């Protein structure tokens, strides 16, 4: 086992201990609340799960493994003009994109006013000319938008898990239609879901098989990348070229992400 894997597992264990020790600060089940332990601020819906985490001394760092893996979409689309996100949570992905993609316009759609009310706790930027958080139902927004994002990120969870409305065939069809040509859908799913394979098959159908699944280290999450009307898979040389360029301006290890994505594409071709 590599030293990096040992560090990732140790960090995951540390985060799990923090979650177990964190004291619930609300009596209303299912309502979002903030907890803090060991310099890590967390967004919770209950005492058993964590929706988002933030280092108090580095608010823009991506703490959870799945959030780092989700940024693999940049290996396919390194300079998106427009990004839309369904689900704000603690704003980890939104903050990262806002800071490290300074030319990108970003819209975040969140259905819960209570979650949006906690944005200052998690150092989420104020709305400005290229960043906006809107209160809306993600399903309705995707069906009606004219924004045409180059990347659409789906990370919309509630207390009970993934809402049914954000996992139907019709919804994934709407996501496909909402994207700009050559756009990318990036979906966070839980691999342990009883219906995980059903959700994956629906995304595959909506995007005519142009999908790949990336598995984060030490996580049950699965990141699905789906591409609209573009050559897929892209040449390995192009993915490596994007990794080299991204490594110049991003703190994430895109060389490692590059290898994982190429391996996932290779394994997919064999199956």
N, C-alpha and C positions, 0 to 999 in steps of 0.2 A: 504494500500500500504506500502510495507516495506521501510526502510530507504535506502537500497541499490538501490531499484527501483527509489526512489526519486532522488538519486544522479545520476543514469544513465540518467534519463530524463533531469535533470538540465544540465548535461554535454552535452547531445545531443542538447539542446536548445542553449547552449553557443556556440557550434561548428557551429550551423546553423547561428547564428548572426554573428560570425566571417566570415563565408563564404559570407554573404550578404554585409558585410562592406569591405571585401578585395578588393583592387584595382587591376584590371587586368593589367599585366605588359607586354602584347604582343598585337599587332594589328592583328595578323594572326589567324583567327578563326580555332579551331581544333588543333592548335599547343600547345604542352605542355609548361607550364610556372609555375613559382614559385611565391606564394604570402605568406605574413606573417602578422599575427595579434595576439596580445596578447601572444606572446611566442609560437605560433603554426605555423609551416611551412606547406604549402599545395601545392600539385601538382594539377594543373587545366588544363582542356582542353578548358573551357569557363567559363563565370562568373556565371553560374547557377549550376555548379556541381563541386564536389571535388573528385579526384581520390585517394588521399592519404593524410594523415596528420602525422606530427611528432612534438613532444614536443622538443623545442630547448634545454631544460635543461635535457632531458632524451630521447635521440634518439632511444633507443631500445624498449621503451614502446609501446604497441599496443593501439593507440588512438581510432580508430573507432571500434564500437561494433561488426561489422561483422568480423573484423580481429581476435578479441578475440574468437568469436564463431567458426571461422574456425579451430582454434587449437584443437577443440574437436576431430579431427582425432586421436590425441595422446591417447585418451581413448580406441581406438581400436588397435592402433599400437604405443606403448609408446617409442619404441627405433628403429625407422627406420634406415636402413643402407644407403639408398639412397632416396633423395627427388628431384623431378623435379617440376618446377613451370612454368606455361604459363602466362606471364604478370609480369613485374617488378614493374611498377608504381613507387611509392616512396620507395619501398623496405621494407615496414614494416614487412611483413611476412618473407621475406628472412633474414632480420637482426635478427629477433627473433629466427628463426631456427638456424642460424649460431652461435648465442651466447649460446642458451640453449640446443642445441643438438650437443655438441662438437665432437661427434664421427660420425656424419652424413655427407655424401657427398651430395652436393647441386648443382644443375644446374638450372639456371633461364633463360628462353627463352623469349626474347622481340623483337617484330617486328619493333619497332620505335628506330632509332638511336638517335633521339632527346630526347627521354625519357632516354636512357642509358647515354647520355651526361650530364644529371642532377644528376648522381649517387653521386657525391661528395657533392652536396648540401644537400643530405639526408643521409649523413654519411654511405653509403652502402660500405661494406668492399671491398677491392681490391681483385681481383682474386688470388687464392692460390691453394694449393694442394687439398683442399676439397670444394672450392667454386668457381663458375664460372658463369658469365653472358655472354650469347651468343646472337648475333644478328641473328634472324631467324624467319621464319613464324611458329607459334606454330602448326598449322595444319600439315605442312610438317614435322616438327621435330617429332611429335608424330607418324606419319606414318612410319618414317624411322629409329627411334632410336633403338639402342641395349642396352641402358642404364639400362633398366628394373628397374624403381624406385619402391620402396616399397610404396611410396605415390606420387601421381600426383595431384598437386593443379592447378585448373583452375580459374584464376582471370584476364583474358585478355579482358579488356574493351578499347574502343576507344571513340572519342568524341560523336558518335551517339549511344553509348551503346554497347551491346554484338555483336561482329561481327558474321554474318551469318555463316561464315566458322567454327566457334568454337561452333556451336550448332546443327549441322546436325546429323542424325543417323549414317552416316558413320564415322564422327569424333569421336563420343562416342564409336563406335565399335573399332576404332583405339586406343582410350585411354585404353579400356579393354585389347586389345592385347599387348599394350606397358608395362603394369604393370607386376611386378613379381607375382608369385602365392601368393594368400592371400593379394595382394596389395589393396590399398585404393585410390579411386578417391574422391577428395574434391573439390566441385564446388561452387563458389559464383554466385548466381542468384538474380535478382531483382524480388520480389514477385509481383510487379505491372506490369510486362511485359504482353502485350496482349497474348503472346505465352508461358508464363511461364509453363502452364500445358502441352503444347506440348513438351517443353524441358525436363520436369520432366519425361514424359512418355518415351521419347527416352533413357534417362539414365536408367530408370527402365528396358527397354527392353534389352539394352546392357549388363546389370549386372544381368539379370534373377531375378529381383525383390529384390535383396539384397541391398536395399537402405533405408535411413532414412533422414528426413528433420529436421534440427535444426533451430529454429527461434531466432535470436539475440534480445536482449532487445532494445526497442526504435529504431527499424530499419525496413526498408522495404526489406532488404536483406534476402535471405534464403540460408542456407548452406546445400548442399546435400552431404551426405557421402554414397559412393557405394563401395561394397566389392567384390573382384574377387575370386571366387572358394574357399570360406571359410564358416564355420558354421555361419549362420546369422539368427536371432540376436545372439550375444555371450551371455553367462551367465551373469546375473546381477552382480553376485559376482565377476566376472573377471573385469568388468568395474569399480566396486568400488575399487578393488585391484589396478588397474592401476591409479585411481585417487589418492589413498593414496601415491603411489610411486612418481607420478609426483609432488605432493604437496611439496615434500622434496627439489626439485631443481628448481622449476618454480615459478615465481611471480604471475601467473594467478591463479584464484580461481577454481581449478579443481573439488572441491567438488560440487560447484554450477553447473558446466558444466556436471558433472556426473549425478546429479539429472535431469537436463534438457534433457540429452540424454536418460536416462532410461524412463522418462515420454513420450518423443517423440516415443520411441519404443513401449511403452505400448499403447499409443493412436493409433498408426499405426496398431497394432494387432486387435484393436476393430473395425477399419473401414473396 
